[in-house]
Amino acid sequence: MVDAGPLVALLNARDVHHGWARAEFGRREAPFLTCEAVLSEAQHLVVRGKGNPLQILEMLHRGALTVGLRVDDEVDRLLKLQRSYQELPMSLTDACVVRLSELHERSRVLTTDTHFRVYRRNARQLIPLLVPPGI
């Protein structure tokens, strides 16, 4: 499954993690599981980097990404997660990715976000991560 950071890095050749993202996406089979909050955050970050935000939805359209949860179906669990990490705080995007990790326990999270080293799925379990070297 994929968080926003690797999507942005994949699409921006100037991103410090671009090479890593290309390699990771290249060695794994699509579709990559994600959530709508990740798509929104990724589009926002692509715009900030002067890129084309349509590239994110185009990845979804051509089947490279698939949405794995609906916020309204998971709102109780998402609220519980965000409440338990209020001191960070935990974004809706991060809560959705943690929840996806709970629902798909055999998957690893492709991310550039160091918060995922702090977050736990099912209250106590480390989340298996795929991160760039040095993160």
Sequence and secondary structure as in RCSB ss.txt:
>XXXX:A:sequence
MVDAGPLVALLNARDVHHGWARAEFGRREAPFLTCEAVLSEAQHLVVRGKGNPLQILEMLHRGALTVGLRVDDEV
DRLLKLQRSYQELPMSLTDACVVRLSELHERSRVLTTDTHFRVYRRNARQLIPLLVPPGI
>XXXX:A:secstr
 B HHHHHHHH TTSTTHHHHHHHHHHS S EEE HHHHHHHHHHHHHTT  THHHHHHHHTTSEEE   HHHHH
HHHHHHHHHTTTS   HHHHHHHHHHHHSTT  EE   GGGGT EETTTEE  EE  TT 
